[in-house]
Amino acid sequence: MNLFEWRRIAVDETATIKEALTVLDREALQIVLVVDADDVLLGTLTDGDVRRALLRGEGLDGCVTSAMNSSPTVGLQSQTETAWKRKMLEKSIRHLPIVDADKKIVGLYYDKKEVAKRLNPIVLMLGGLGTRLRPLTESVPKPMLRVGDRPILETIVTHIAEQGFVNFYFCINYLGEQIRSYFGDGSQWGVNIEYVEEDERMGTAGALSLLPEKPDLPFVVMNGDLLTKVDLTALLDFHTEHNNITTACVREYAQQVPYGVVDIEGTRVKQLVEKPIYRYFVNAGIYALSPEAMEKVPEQAFYDMPTLIEEVLSEKGNVGGFPITEYWMDIGQMPDFEQAQADYEIHFQKRKNQK
């Protein structure tokens, strides 16, 4: 039997959540093992564990033990592979840490089954002018700018297709024929691409009114200038589980005040905090929508996703926030584009070489 070399996906109990996320991203096995100095398994960490911790208010600089599952299901080294498989089936899990009689980790057993096909549509908004990246975008649409050895949009499509999604809508406007010429019907990537042409700019949600047919499954809307490794299957599962009409992906954003902040009540100082760090969730430009959300999109008019979310909230509908823990880069300005070039080999080149 073959076990995955556990040290590649292990972190010490003193590691931060952010350090554990680096291991999650690097090895792409969707699990990290938390061990003590004697290699005893203390817990496991998945993307879902991190998301729940962030929603509880934990920061990425918090200790990994605050986010981990401290009672993971494990297999015993003395058991057979059949017993491991049965336990994974009973618990509906894909990863099983294997420990010896002293609870020391000896390896990871995991399910290598093929990725299931997902019919949920993926709508990519590709019509922006990319004015902040000029002169690069004077003759090339921003999604077609090359990061690494291929266009941004090709990296996006490849990553999403690897998750099992096959149905894409490309909403195009500015220099959109370059996108159509390059991707065609999508068969080269094993997907189906339909094009939605905007005669004028329609915002981040207006083009949804132009879809040839209304989705009958929850679907994803995503800006076409994002380099990210977000798990869209997990997003849609989260969206459905919470019975949301819309779910917005969010990122943690930390801002440090460079001064001592004084909390005053009346004339008295209640507290003085030196250079505090405030944390917020910011919009990441990726959304899951239920079919009923389409009822709010006006016909052929400029309309943004924040407006849609505000309307759902005003009607007391469910709006979810899904924390992104994976790599994410909004290529909006030149420094972002330059940083993406440096990040590409780390986060995306390895996947390509492994094909």
C-alpha positions in Angstrom: 0.0 0.0 0.0 1.2 3.5 -0.8 1.0 6.3 1.8 1.6 9.9 1.1 4.8 11.2 2.7 3.2 13.0 5.7 6.0 15.5 6.4 5.3 17.4 3.2 1.8 18.3 4.5 2.7 18.7 8.2 3.1 21.8 10.4 4.2 22.3 13.9 1.6 23.2 16.6 3.2 26.6 16.9 2.6 27.5 13.2 0.2 30.2 12.2 -2.9 29.7 10.1 -1.2 31.6 7.3 1.8 29.3 7.4 -0.5 26.2 7.2 -2.3 27.8 4.2 1.0 28.0 2.4 1.3 24.2 2.8 -2.3 23.6 1.7 -1.6 25.6 -1.5 1.8 24.1 -2.2 0.8 20.4 -1.9 -2.8 20.8 -3.2 -4.0 17.8 -1.2 -6.6 19.9 0.7 -5.4 18.9 4.1 -2.6 19.8 6.6 -1.5 17.6 9.5 -0.7 19.4 12.8 1.9 17.5 14.9 3.9 18.1 18.1 7.6 17.7 18.6 7.2 13.9 18.9 5.3 13.6 15.6 2.0 12.9 17.5 -1.0 13.9 15.5 -2.8 16.8 17.2 -5.3 17.7 14.5 -6.0 18.3 10.9 -6.7 21.5 8.9 -8.7 21.9 5.7 -9.9 24.9 3.8 -13.3 24.5 5.5 -11.7 24.6 8.9 -9.9 27.9 8.0 -13.1 29.4 6.6 -15.0 28.6 9.8 -12.2 30.1 11.9 -12.2 33.3 9.9 -15.9 33.7 10.2 -15.5 33.2 14.0 -13.1 36.2 14.0 -9.8 34.4 14.0 -7.0 36.1 12.0 -4.6 34.5 9.6 -1.8 35.3 12.1 -3.5 33.2 14.8 -2.2 29.8 15.9 -3.1 26.9 13.7 -4.4 25.0 16.8 -7.3 27.6 17.0 -8.6 26.5 13.6 -7.7 22.8 13.3 -10.0 19.9 13.9 -8.7 18.5 17.1 -10.6 15.2 16.8 -10.0 14.0 13.3 -10.9 10.5 12.0 -7.8 8.4 11.7 -6.8 4.9 10.6 -4.5 2.6 12.5 -1.2 1.4 11.0 -2.2 -2.1 12.1 -5.4 -2.1 10.0 -5.7 -3.2 6.4 -6.3 -0.9 3.5 -9.8 -2.3 3.2 -10.5 -1.1 6.7 -9.2 2.3 5.9 -11.4 2.5 2.8 -14.5 1.4 4.8 -13.8 4.1 7.4 -13.5 6.8 4.8 -16.7 5.7 3.2 -18.6 5.7 6.5 -17.3 9.2 7.3 -17.6 10.6 3.7 -14.0 11.8 3.8 -11.2 11.8 1.2 -8.2 11.9 3.5 -7.3 9.5 6.4 -4.3 10.2 8.5 -2.6 6.9 9.6 -1.2 6.6 13.1 0.6 4.0 15.1 -0.3 2.7 18.5 1.3 5.8 20.1 -0.8 8.2 17.9 2.3 9.1 16.0 1.6 9.9 12.4 3.0 7.5 9.8 1.4 8.6 6.6 -1.7 9.9 4.8 -4.1 7.6 2.9 -6.4 9.5 0.4 -9.0 8.9 -2.3 -7.6 9.4 -5.8 -10.9 9.1 -7.6 -11.6 11.3 -10.7 -13.1 14.7 -10.3 -16.9 14.7 -10.8 -18.4 16.6 -13.7 -20.2 19.8 -12.6 -23.0 21.3 -14.7 -23.3 24.5 -12.8 -22.6 27.4 -15.2 -19.5 29.6 -14.8 -20.1 33.2 -16.0 -16.9 35.2 -16.6 -17.2 39.0 -16.9 -14.6 39.9 -19.5 -15.8 43.3 -20.9 -13.7 45.7 -18.9 -11.5 48.4 -20.5 -8.5 47.8 -18.3 -7.7 51.5 -18.2 -5.4 51.2 -15.2 -3.2 48.8 -17.1 -2.6 51.0 -20.1 -0.6 51.0 -22.3 -0.7 47.2 -22.0 -4.5 47.1 -22.7 -4.6 49.5 -25.6 -4.6 46.7 -28.1 -5.1 43.6 -25.9 -8.1 43.0 -23.5 -7.0 42.6 -19.9 -8.0 38.9 -19.6 -5.7 38.2 -22.5 -2.6 39.8 -21.0 0.0 37.1 -20.4 1.0 36.1 -16.9 3.7 33.5 -17.0 3.5 31.7 -20.4 -0.2 32.1 -21.1 -3.1 34.6 -20.9 -4.7 35.3 -17.5 -8.0 33.9 -18.8 -6.5 30.6 -19.9 -5.1 30.1 -16.4 -8.6 30.9 -15.0 -10.4 28.5 -17.4 -7.8 25.7 -16.8 -8.1 25.9 -13.0 -11.9 25.9 -13.1 -12.1 23.0 -15.7 -9.8 20.9 -13.4 -12.5 21.2 -10.8 -15.0 19.5 -13.1 -16.9 22.5 -14.4 -17.7 22.3 -18.2 -20.2 25.0 -19.0 -18.9 28.6 -19.4 -20.4 31.9 -20.5 -17.9 34.5 -21.6 -19.4 38.0 -21.4 -17.3 40.1 -23.8 -17.2 43.7 -25.0 -13.9 45.6 -25.4 -11.7 43.8 -27.9 -13.8 40.7 -27.3 -13.1 39.1 -30.7 -9.5 38.4 -29.5 -11.0 36.3 -26.7 -13.4 34.5 -29.1 -10.6 33.8 -31.6 -8.3 32.3 -29.0 -10.8 30.1 -27.1 -13.3 29.2 -29.7 -15.9 26.8 -28.4 -13.7 25.7 -25.6 -13.1 22.1 -26.8 -9.4 22.4 -26.5 -9.8 22.7 -22.8 -12.6 20.1 -22.6 -15.3 22.7 -21.9 -18.2 24.3 -23.7 -18.0 28.1 -24.1 -20.9 30.3 -25.2 -20.4 34.0 -25.8 -22.5 36.9 -24.6 -21.8 40.1 -26.4 -22.4 43.4 -24.6 -23.2 46.3 -27.0 -22.2 48.6 -24.2 -20.7 48.2 -20.7 -23.3 46.6 -18.4 -21.5 46.4 -15.0 -20.6 43.2 -13.1 -24.1 41.8 -13.3 -26.0 43.5 -16.1 -24.8 41.0 -18.7 -26.6 38.2 -16.9 -29.8 39.5 -18.6 -28.3 38.5 -21.9 -27.7 34.9 -21.1 -29.4 32.7 -23.8 -31.2 30.8 -21.1 -31.7 31.3 -17.4 -29.7 28.9 -15.3 -31.7 26.2 -13.5 -28.8 25.4 -11.1 -26.8 27.7 -8.8 -24.1 29.3 -10.8 -20.8 31.3 -10.4 -20.1 34.8 -11.6 -16.5 35.9 -11.6 -14.5 38.8 -12.8 -12.1 37.8 -15.6 -9.0 39.5 -14.2 -8.6 37.4 -11.1 -5.8 34.9 -10.7 -7.0 32.5 -8.0 -7.1 28.9 -6.9 -10.4 29.2 -5.1 -12.4 26.0 -4.8 -15.6 26.7 -6.6 -17.1 23.3 -5.6 -16.7 24.3 -2.0 -18.2 27.7 -2.7 -21.3 26.2 -4.3 -21.7 23.6 -1.5 -21.5 26.4 1.0 -24.0 28.4 -1.0 -26.5 25.6 -1.1 -26.0 24.4 2.5 -26.9 27.9 3.8 -29.9 28.3 1.4 -28.4 31.6 0.1 -29.8 33.6 -2.8 -26.3 35.2 -3.3 -22.9 34.4 -1.8 -20.0 36.7 -2.1 -16.4 35.4 -1.8 -14.5 37.6 0.7 -10.9 38.1 1.6 -9.4 39.1 4.9 -7.8 42.6 4.7 -5.6 43.8 7.6 -4.8 47.5 8.1 -2.4 48.8 10.8 -2.8 52.3 12.2 0.7 53.8 12.5 -0.2 55.7 15.7 -1.5 55.0 19.1 -5.3 55.0 19.0 -7.0 56.7 21.9 -10.5 55.6 22.9 -12.1 58.6 24.6 -15.5 58.8 26.3 -16.4 62.4 27.2 -13.2 63.9 28.5 -11.7 60.7 29.8 -9.3 58.3 28.1 -10.7 54.8 28.4 -8.0 53.0 26.6 -4.9 53.6 24.5 -3.9 51.0 22.0 -0.5 51.3 20.3 -0.5 50.8 16.5 -3.6 48.5 16.4 -4.4 46.2 13.5 -7.9 46.2 12.3 -9.2 43.4 10.1 -12.0 43.5 7.6 -13.5 41.2 5.0 -13.4 42.7 1.5 -15.2 41.7 -1.7 -13.2 39.3 -3.9 -15.1 39.6 -7.1 -16.5 36.0 -7.1 -20.1 35.1 -6.4 -22.5 32.2 -6.3 -26.1 32.9 -7.3 -29.2 30.9 -7.1 -31.5 30.9 -10.1 -34.0 33.1 -8.3 -31.4 35.9 -8.1 -31.9 36.4 -11.9 -35.4 37.8 -11.3 -33.7 41.0 -9.9 -31.5 41.6 -12.9 -33.0 44.3 -15.2 -33.1 43.7 -18.9 -30.2 45.1 -20.8 -29.2 47.8 -18.3 -26.1 48.7 -16.4 -26.3 46.7 -13.1 -23.6 45.8 -10.5 -23.3 42.8 -8.2 -23.2 45.0 -5.1 -26.6 46.5 -6.1 -28.0 43.0 -6.5 -26.7 42.0 -3.1 -28.2 45.2 -1.5 -31.6 44.3 -3.1 -31.5 40.8 -1.7 -30.6 42.1 1.7 -33.4 44.8 1.6 -35.9 41.9 1.0 -34.4 39.9 3.9 -33.0 37.3 1.6 -30.0 35.2 2.6 -26.7 36.6 1.5 -23.6 34.6 2.5 -19.9 35.4 2.9 -17.5 32.7 1.8 -13.9 33.4 3.0 -11.3 32.7 0.4 -8.2 31.0 1.9 -6.5 30.1 -1.4 -4.3 32.2 -3.5 -6.1 35.3 -4.9 -4.8 38.3 -6.9 -6.9 41.0 -8.5 -4.9 42.2 -11.5 -6.2 45.8 -11.5 -3.1 47.9 -11.6 0.5 47.6 -12.8 2.0 46.6 -9.4 -0.6 43.7 -9.2 0.3 42.6 -12.7 4.0 42.6 -11.8 3.3 40.7 -8.6 1.2 38.1 -10.5 4.2 37.5 -12.8 6.3 36.6 -9.7 3.5 34.5 -8.2 2.6 32.5 -11.3 5.5 30.0 -11.2 4.9 29.4 -7.5 1.1 28.8 -7.6 0.3 27.7 -11.2 3.4 26.5 -13.0 3.7 23.4 -10.9 0.2 22.3 -11.9 1.0 22.7 -15.6 4.1 20.6 -15.3 2.3 17.9 -13.4 -0.2 17.3 -16.3 
